[in-house]
Amino acid sequence: MLLSTGTTMKKYTAIACLISLYALLTGCGRQPSSVIQPAQIGNESFQTAGDYELHYNAVRTDQLTAEIARSYGIERSKNKVLLNVSMLKKSPSGSSTAQDAEVTVAARNLNNQLKDVQLRRITENTAIYYIAEVGFSGTETLVFDISALPTGSTTPITATLTREFFAD
C-alpha cells in the first residue's frame, strides 16, 4: 500500500479518504434506520514513543475495493474487520521510514470473548504492514491490544484500539 517515506503518508491518507468516501456514497439512497446508532469516540490512530510511531486502524472488509481485497487475499464481508498496523521511524530531518517490528495483537469483545488474530506481514517496496482479518457478529465492540517491538529496540510500543462495528 505504501511506496516510500514521502508518499507513504500521502497514500495512507488517500486510501483512508477513499474508504470514507465510498462508505458515505454507498449510504446514499438508503432508508434511514429506525435505530439511531451511537457516535464513535474519535480515538487517536497512532502512538509515539521516542523516534517511533505505531499506526493502526480497523475497517470492515466490505469497505475495501474488490481490487485491494483481491490483491491482498482479504475476504470482503460485512462480518469481518481488517486490522492494519505499521511502524515508522522518524529521522532527525523529520522524515519517516517504515520500520520492521515484532507485532502481537490480542482481540476481544466487551464480554472478554477472545477473537482469533492471524497477523500477516506485508511488504510493498519500502512499506511494511501487519494485517489481520477478525470476525464479528451483529453489533460488536472490538478491543485490539497491540504491542510492537521495533527491530533493534528493547522497548515495545503498546496501544489499544476500541471500535464498534455493525454488520447491518
N, C-alpha and C positions, 0 to 999 in steps of 0.2 A: 504494500500500500504506500509506503513512504520511500522516496528515492534518495534524497540527500538531506543534509542538515538544513540548508536554506529552504528547500522545497518540502521538507518533512512536515513542518508545522502548517504550511500553506495547504498541502494536500490533505492532511488530517482534518483541518478546519473545513476544507471544501467538501470532504466526504460527509462530515457531520452536518453541514448545511444542506447537502443533497438529501440525506436521510430525513432531516427535519422537514424540508420542502415536500418530499414525497409523502410523508406522514400527513402533512397539512392538506395536500391536494387530494389524497385518497379519502379524506374525511369529508370533502365537499360533496353535497348531494345526498348525504346520508341523513336519515331521520334522527333527530336528537333522542338520546336515551332518556327514559323517564327517571333513571337513577343518576344523580349528579355525582361524578367521580371526584374524589378528594384531590386537592392540589399536591403536587410533589414538592418536597423541600429541595431547594437548589443547593445541593452539596458541591463542594469542590471536586474536580475530577483529576486532581494530581496532588502529590505530596513532595515537598522539597526537603532534602537533607544534605547539607554541605554542597558539594558540586553535582549532586544527582537530583533528577526529577523522576518520580514514578507517576506515569499517566495511566488512567484506567477509565473504562466506560462499559456500559452494558446496554444492548438494544435487542428488541425482539427480532428474530432472524427473518421474519416475513417482511421486515422493513428494508432488508438488503435487496439490491437489484439481483435479478436472476444471474446476470453475468458475474458479479462479485461472488455470490454464493457458490456458483459452479466452479469458479477458478480456485477457490479455497476449500472445496469439498464440504460446504456447510449446507445443512438441510434447512430450507425455508419453511417455517412453521409458526403458527400463532401461539404455540405452546413451548417454544424454545427461545432462550436468550443467548446471545453471543457476548461473552466477556472478552474484552480486548485490553491487554496490559502491555506497556512498553516502558523501557528505562532509557533516560537520556543523561549524558554527562555534559555539564556546562564547562566551556573553556574560559580562560581569563579574558578573552576577547568578547565574550558574550554569546558566541555561537554554541550550538548544542549538537552532539553526535549520539547516534544510537549506541547503547551500552549493553553488552551481554550480561545476563544475571541468572541466578538460580531463583526461579519464581515458584512459589507454592500458593495455592488458593484453597480455602475451605469455604463451602457454601452451605447455607441452611435457610429455612424459612422461619417465621416468627414462632412456630411451635417447636423449634430446635430440631426439626427433621433434617438430617444431612442430605445434601444433594451431591450427585456424582459429578466430579470435575476432572476431566481429562484434558490437561493443558497440552497444546501443540506449539512448538516453536516454529515461527515462520520468518524467513529472511527474504528480503527483496532488495537487491543491490546493497546499500549500506544500512537499510532499515531492519530492525529486529522486533517482532511481535510475539506475544504469547496469547493464544486464543483458546477458548473453550466454549462448548455448547452446553447449556444447562436447561433441563426440562422443568416446567412448572405447570400447574393446572388451575383453571378458573382465574380468580383474582388472588395473587400471592405476592407477598413482600419477600424478596430475597436479600440476604445479607452475605456479602462476599468479604471474607477476611483475607487480605492479600499481604504476602511477605515477599520481598525481593532483595536478594543479596548480590550487589554488583560484583562482577568478576574483579578480583584483586582487593576487595574491601572486606572488612571484618564485621561491619555493622549493617544489619538488614534495615530496609525501609519498610514500614508497615502502614497499611491503610485499611479502612473499612468502607465499603460501598454498599449502601442500602437503597434499594429501588423497589417500587411497587409495580407489578406488571399485570395486565389484563388480557385474557385470551379472547375477548369479545364474545 
